[in-house]
Amino acid sequence: MNVKILFPVIALFLLLVMGAFFLANPSYEKSLRAKYYYETGDYKEALVLAKEAFSIDVYNRMASTVMAQSITSLKYVDYIEMAKKYMKDINSIAAHDVISDADKAKIRLICGIMLDSYIKLAPSVITDKNLVKDAAQYHDGFEKLLEKVDR
């Protein structure tokens, strides 16, 4: 048999064996599904599946990675949701003609909470760039608000 044909046939066979292993092994099957949900932005479902896959096989690195990344991404999602809520609260306060000292203190407190929360976020190379960008934008917004209130 010709070497030019033999090498691709062996490579294809090995890929098929690896694919069958991934689909036949319940831990890796779940981790592949978890990876799919992670990539589509359903971090909660990805975390559930990755935890299940990891509990079946603690040596499943894909499950471990997806689990860790899902936790990180969920922290970003929570930060962004909290930032949206607080910005809405601050905008309703700012809609008044006069902002009282108590309202300014409330805005300072909210900004402090959000700035401290942002520091605790730890992006990685795999973290969705849009999540990181949105969180950074909110962080910058809270920094600017704090500067305006402290004047």
C-alpha atoms as an extended CHARMM CRD file, in Angstrom:
* protein
*
       151  EXT
         1         1  MET       CA              0.0000000000        0.0000000000        0.0000000000  PROA      1               0.0000000000
         2         2  ASN       CA              1.2170000000        3.4700000000       -0.8660000000  PROA      2               0.0000000000
         3         3  VAL       CA              2.5220000000        5.6400000000        2.0230000000  PROA      3               0.0000000000
         4         4  LYS       CA              0.5970000000        8.6640000000        0.6950000000  PROA      4               0.0000000000
         5         5  ILE       CA             -2.6530000000        6.7580000000        1.1580000000  PROA      5               0.0000000000
         6         6  LEU       CA             -1.7170000000        4.8520000000        4.3270000000  PROA      6               0.0000000000
         7         7  PHE       CA             -1.0370000000        7.9340000000        6.4960000000  PROA      7               0.0000000000
         8         8  PRO       CA             -4.4180000000        9.6490000000        5.8360000000  PROA      8               0.0000000000
         9         9  VAL       CA             -6.2570000000        6.3550000000        6.3570000000  PROA      9               0.0000000000
        10        10  ILE       CA             -4.5410000000        5.8090000000        9.7300000000  PROA      10              0.0000000000
        11        11  ALA       CA             -5.2340000000        9.4300000000       10.7360000000  PROA      11              0.0000000000
        12        12  LEU       CA             -8.9110000000        9.0740000000        9.7860000000  PROA      12              0.0000000000
        13        13  PHE       CA             -9.1530000000        5.8080000000       11.7080000000  PROA      13              0.0000000000
        14        14  LEU       CA             -7.6410000000        7.4130000000       14.8220000000  PROA      14              0.0000000000
        15        15  LEU       CA            -10.0690000000       10.3430000000       14.5630000000  PROA      15              0.0000000000
        16        16  LEU       CA            -12.9840000000        7.9340000000       14.3200000000  PROA      16              0.0000000000
        17        17  VAL       CA            -11.7550000000        5.9920000000       17.3570000000  PROA      17              0.0000000000
        18        18  MET       CA            -11.3490000000        9.2370000000       19.3410000000  PROA      18              0.0000000000
        19        19  GLY       CA            -14.8130000000       10.4010000000       18.2730000000  PROA      19              0.0000000000
        20        20  ALA       CA            -16.3440000000        7.0750000000       19.2970000000  PROA      20              0.0000000000
        21        21  PHE       CA            -14.5670000000        7.2720000000       22.6640000000  PROA      21              0.0000000000
        22        22  PHE       CA            -15.9180000000       10.7840000000       23.2900000000  PROA      22              0.0000000000
        23        23  LEU       CA            -19.4470000000        9.7740000000       22.3650000000  PROA      23              0.0000000000
        24        24  ALA       CA            -19.3890000000        6.4380000000       24.2000000000  PROA      24              0.0000000000
        25        25  ASN       CA            -17.8870000000        7.7590000000       27.4420000000  PROA      25              0.0000000000
        26        26  PRO       CA            -20.6720000000        9.4910000000       29.4190000000  PROA      26              0.0000000000
        27        27  SER       CA            -18.2830000000       11.9040000000       31.1120000000  PROA      27              0.0000000000
        28        28  TYR       CA            -16.8240000000       13.1690000000       27.8510000000  PROA      28              0.0000000000
        29        29  GLU       CA            -20.2250000000       13.2070000000       26.1550000000  PROA      29              0.0000000000
        30        30  LYS       CA            -21.5320000000       15.4790000000       28.9280000000  PROA      30              0.0000000000
        31        31  SER       CA            -18.4290000000       17.6560000000       28.7880000000  PROA      31              0.0000000000
        32        32  LEU       CA            -18.8840000000       18.1100000000       25.0240000000  PROA      32              0.0000000000
        33        33  ARG       CA            -22.4950000000       19.1360000000       25.6290000000  PROA      33              0.0000000000
        34        34  ALA       CA            -21.3090000000       21.4710000000       28.4100000000  PROA      34              0.0000000000
        35        35  LYS       CA            -18.7840000000       23.0280000000       26.0370000000  PROA      35              0.0000000000
        36        36  TYR       CA            -21.5720000000       23.5780000000       23.4830000000  PROA      36              0.0000000000
        37        37  TYR       CA            -23.7740000000       25.3280000000       26.0490000000  PROA      37              0.0000000000
        38        38  TYR       CA            -20.8250000000       27.4070000000       27.2320000000  PROA      38              0.0000000000
        39        39  GLU       CA            -20.0760000000       28.5280000000       23.6810000000  PROA      39              0.0000000000
        40        40  THR       CA            -23.7350000000       29.4710000000       23.1110000000  PROA      40              0.0000000000
        41        41  GLY       CA            -23.7950000000       31.5600000000       26.3040000000  PROA      41              0.0000000000
        42        42  ASP       CA            -25.9320000000       29.2770000000       28.4790000000  PROA      42              0.0000000000
        43        43  TYR       CA            -23.4580000000       29.2730000000       31.3620000000  PROA      43              0.0000000000
        44        44  LYS       CA            -25.8390000000       27.7950000000       33.9320000000  PROA      44              0.0000000000
        45        45  GLU       CA            -26.5800000000       24.7200000000       31.8290000000  PROA      45              0.0000000000
        46        46  ALA       CA            -22.8910000000       24.4110000000       30.9520000000  PROA      46              0.0000000000
        47        47  LEU       CA            -22.0060000000       24.4570000000       34.6450000000  PROA      47              0.0000000000
        48        48  VAL       CA            -24.5810000000       21.7770000000       35.4900000000  PROA      48              0.0000000000
        49        49  LEU       CA            -23.3630000000       19.4610000000       32.7270000000  PROA      49              0.0000000000
        50        50  ALA       CA            -19.6840000000       20.0860000000       33.4740000000  PROA      50              0.0000000000
        51        51  LYS       CA            -20.2400000000       19.2590000000       37.1610000000  PROA      51              0.0000000000
        52        52  GLU       CA            -22.0140000000       16.0310000000       36.1840000000  PROA      52              0.0000000000
        53        53  ALA       CA            -19.1980000000       15.1050000000       33.7900000000  PROA      53              0.0000000000
        54        54  PHE       CA            -16.5650000000       15.9170000000       36.3990000000  PROA      54              0.0000000000
        55        55  SER       CA            -18.3400000000       13.8310000000       39.0390000000  PROA      55              0.0000000000
        56        56  ILE       CA            -18.2760000000       10.8510000000       36.6740000000  PROA      56              0.0000000000
        57        57  ASP       CA            -14.5820000000       11.2690000000       35.8510000000  PROA      57              0.0000000000
        58        58  VAL       CA            -12.4440000000       13.6280000000       37.9420000000  PROA      58              0.0000000000
        59        59  TYR       CA             -9.6430000000       13.3300000000       35.3590000000  PROA      59              0.0000000000
        60        60  ASN       CA            -11.8140000000       14.8690000000       32.6300000000  PROA      60              0.0000000000
        61        61  ARG       CA             -9.9270000000       18.1060000000       31.9880000000  PROA      61              0.0000000000
        62        62  MET       CA            -12.4920000000       19.4120000000       29.5430000000  PROA      62              0.0000000000
        63        63  ALA       CA            -15.2010000000       19.1730000000       32.2040000000  PROA      63              0.0000000000
        64        64  SER       CA            -12.9370000000       20.8380000000       34.7310000000  PROA      64              0.0000000000
        65        65  THR       CA            -12.1220000000       23.6940000000       32.3670000000  PROA      65              0.0000000000
        66        66  VAL       CA            -15.7340000000       24.2600000000       31.2960000000  PROA      66              0.0000000000
        67        67  MET       CA            -16.8120000000       24.1650000000       34.9400000000  PROA      67              0.0000000000
        68        68  ALA       CA            -14.2490000000       26.7910000000       35.9620000000  PROA      68              0.0000000000
        69        69  GLN       CA            -15.0190000000       29.0050000000       32.9680000000  PROA      69              0.0000000000
        70        70  SER       CA            -18.7670000000       28.7570000000       33.5380000000  PROA      70              0.0000000000
        71        71  ILE       CA            -18.3190000000       29.8810000000       37.1370000000  PROA      71              0.0000000000
        72        72  THR       CA            -16.2070000000       32.8340000000       35.9720000000  PROA      72              0.0000000000
        73        73  SER       CA            -18.6900000000       33.7710000000       33.2530000000  PROA      73              0.0000000000
        74        74  LEU       CA            -21.6130000000       33.5580000000       35.6750000000  PROA      74              0.0000000000
        75        75  LYS       CA            -19.7920000000       35.9890000000       37.9650000000  PROA      75              0.0000000000
        76        76  TYR       CA            -19.5320000000       38.4040000000       35.0470000000  PROA      76              0.0000000000
        77        77  VAL       CA            -23.2060000000       37.9400000000       34.1780000000  PROA      77              0.0000000000
        78        78  ASP       CA            -24.1780000000       38.6080000000       37.8030000000  PROA      78              0.0000000000
        79        79  TYR       CA            -21.9850000000       41.7230000000       37.9060000000  PROA      79              0.0000000000
        80        80  ILE       CA            -23.5200000000       43.0790000000       34.6930000000  PROA      80              0.0000000000
        81        81  GLU       CA            -27.0850000000       42.4070000000       35.8870000000  PROA      81              0.0000000000
        82        82  MET       CA            -26.3510000000       44.0650000000       39.2250000000  PROA      82              0.0000000000
        83        83  ALA       CA            -24.7380000000       47.0240000000       37.4230000000  PROA      83              0.0000000000
        84        84  LYS       CA            -27.8100000000       47.4750000000       35.2220000000  PROA      84              0.0000000000
        85        85  LYS       CA            -30.0720000000       47.4540000000       38.2700000000  PROA      85              0.0000000000
        86        86  TYR       CA            -27.9270000000       49.9400000000       40.1740000000  PROA      86              0.0000000000
        87        87  MET       CA            -27.5770000000       52.2440000000       37.1530000000  PROA      87              0.0000000000
        88        88  LYS       CA            -31.3640000000       52.2720000000       36.8580000000  PROA      88              0.0000000000
        89        89  ASP       CA            -31.6160000000       53.1930000000       40.5660000000  PROA      89              0.0000000000
        90        90  ILE       CA            -29.0110000000       55.9420000000       40.1820000000  PROA      90              0.0000000000
        91        91  ASN       CA            -30.7470000000       57.3410000000       37.0920000000  PROA      91              0.0000000000
        92        92  SER       CA            -34.0300000000       57.5670000000       38.9960000000  PROA      92              0.0000000000
        93        93  ILE       CA            -32.2220000000       59.4800000000       41.7730000000  PROA      93              0.0000000000
        94        94  ALA       CA            -30.5380000000       61.7550000000       39.2140000000  PROA      94              0.0000000000
        95        95  ALA       CA            -33.9010000000       62.5660000000       37.6370000000  PROA      95              0.0000000000
        96        96  HSD       CA            -34.7330000000       64.7690000000       40.6570000000  PROA      96              0.0000000000
        97        97  ASP       CA            -34.0250000000       68.4880000000       40.3610000000  PROA      97              0.0000000000
        98        98  VAL       CA            -32.0220000000       68.5010000000       43.5900000000  PROA      98              0.0000000000
        99        99  ILE       CA            -29.9730000000       65.5640000000       44.8270000000  PROA      99              0.0000000000
       100       100  SER       CA            -29.9200000000       65.3820000000       48.6070000000  PROA      100             0.0000000000
       101       101  ASP       CA            -26.8500000000       64.4970000000       50.6640000000  PROA      101             0.0000000000
       102       102  ALA       CA            -28.5050000000       61.1930000000       51.5600000000  PROA      102             0.0000000000
       103       103  ASP       CA            -28.9510000000       60.3750000000       47.8560000000  PROA      103             0.0000000000
       104       104  LYS       CA            -25.3230000000       61.3260000000       47.1640000000  PROA      104             0.0000000000
       105       105  ALA       CA            -24.2410000000       59.0010000000       49.9820000000  PROA      105             0.0000000000
       106       106  LYS       CA            -26.3750000000       56.2410000000       48.4800000000  PROA      106             0.0000000000
       107       107  ILE       CA            -24.7580000000       56.7740000000       45.0700000000  PROA      107             0.0000000000
       108       108  ARG       CA            -21.2680000000       56.7060000000       46.6760000000  PROA      108             0.0000000000
       109       109  LEU       CA            -22.1360000000       53.4540000000       48.4330000000  PROA      109             0.0000000000
       110       110  ILE       CA            -23.4710000000       51.8410000000       45.2500000000  PROA      110             0.0000000000
       111       111  CYS       CA            -20.3960000000       52.9480000000       43.2780000000  PROA      111             0.0000000000
       112       112  GLY       CA            -18.1100000000       51.6100000000       46.0000000000  PROA      112             0.0000000000
       113       113  ILE       CA            -19.8570000000       48.2490000000       45.9800000000  PROA      113             0.0000000000
       114       114  MET       CA            -19.6460000000       47.9530000000       42.2080000000  PROA      114             0.0000000000
       115       115  LEU       CA            -16.0070000000       49.0370000000       42.0430000000  PROA      115             0.0000000000
       116       116  ASP       CA            -15.0660000000       46.4940000000       44.7250000000  PROA      116             0.0000000000
       117       117  SER       CA            -17.0800000000       43.7800000000       42.9940000000  PROA      117             0.0000000000
       118       118  TYR       CA            -15.2940000000       44.4360000000       39.7130000000  PROA      118             0.0000000000
       119       119  ILE       CA            -11.8890000000       43.9070000000       41.3050000000  PROA      119             0.0000000000
       120       120  LYS       CA            -12.9540000000       40.3790000000       42.3200000000  PROA      120             0.0000000000
       121       121  LEU       CA            -13.6840000000       39.3940000000       38.7080000000  PROA      121             0.0000000000
       122       122  ALA       CA            -10.8650000000       37.4310000000       37.1220000000  PROA      122             0.0000000000
       123       123  PRO       CA            -11.0980000000       37.0240000000       33.3470000000  PROA      123             0.0000000000
       124       124  SER       CA             -9.1880000000       34.3630000000       31.5050000000  PROA      124             0.0000000000
       125       125  VAL       CA             -8.3180000000       33.8510000000       27.8700000000  PROA      125             0.0000000000
       126       126  ILE       CA            -11.4710000000       31.7940000000       27.3490000000  PROA      126             0.0000000000
       127       127  THR       CA            -13.9210000000       34.2390000000       29.0090000000  PROA      127             0.0000000000
       128       128  ASP       CA            -16.3650000000       35.7630000000       26.5280000000  PROA      128             0.0000000000
       129       129  LYS       CA            -14.8590000000       39.0580000000       25.3640000000  PROA      129             0.0000000000
       130       130  ASN       CA            -18.2910000000       40.7350000000       25.3080000000  PROA      130             0.0000000000
       131       131  LEU       CA            -18.8490000000       39.9200000000       28.9780000000  PROA      131             0.0000000000
       132       132  VAL       CA            -15.4570000000       41.3340000000       29.9040000000  PROA      132             0.0000000000
       133       133  LYS       CA            -16.0510000000       44.4430000000       27.7720000000  PROA      133             0.0000000000
       134       134  ASP       CA            -19.5380000000       45.0790000000       29.1960000000  PROA      134             0.0000000000
       135       135  ALA       CA            -18.2980000000       44.6870000000       32.7610000000  PROA      135             0.0000000000
       136       136  ALA       CA            -15.4130000000       47.0720000000       32.0710000000  PROA      136             0.0000000000
       137       137  GLN       CA            -17.8000000000       49.6520000000       30.6290000000  PROA      137             0.0000000000
       138       138  TYR       CA            -19.9970000000       49.5110000000       33.7140000000  PROA      138             0.0000000000
       139       139  HSD       CA            -16.9040000000       49.7410000000       35.9160000000  PROA      139             0.0000000000
       140       140  ASP       CA            -15.7660000000       52.8630000000       34.0730000000  PROA      140             0.0000000000
       141       141  GLY       CA            -19.2740000000       54.3210000000       34.4010000000  PROA      141             0.0000000000
       142       142  PHE       CA            -19.2900000000       53.7830000000       38.1570000000  PROA      142             0.0000000000
       143       143  GLU       CA            -15.8160000000       55.3370000000       38.4690000000  PROA      143             0.0000000000
       144       144  LYS       CA            -16.9880000000       58.4510000000       36.6120000000  PROA      144             0.0000000000
       145       145  LEU       CA            -20.1530000000       58.6350000000       38.7140000000  PROA      145             0.0000000000
       146       146  LEU       CA            -18.1310000000       58.4310000000       41.9030000000  PROA      146             0.0000000000
       147       147  GLU       CA            -15.8730000000       61.2460000000       40.7020000000  PROA      147             0.0000000000
       148       148  LYS       CA            -18.9000000000       63.4430000000       39.9330000000  PROA      148             0.0000000000
       149       149  VAL       CA            -20.5320000000       62.7710000000       43.3050000000  PROA      149             0.0000000000
       150       150  ASP       CA            -17.3060000000       63.3970000000       45.2360000000  PROA      150             0.0000000000
       151       151  ARG       CA            -16.8290000000       66.8560000000       43.7340000000  PROA      151             0.0000000000
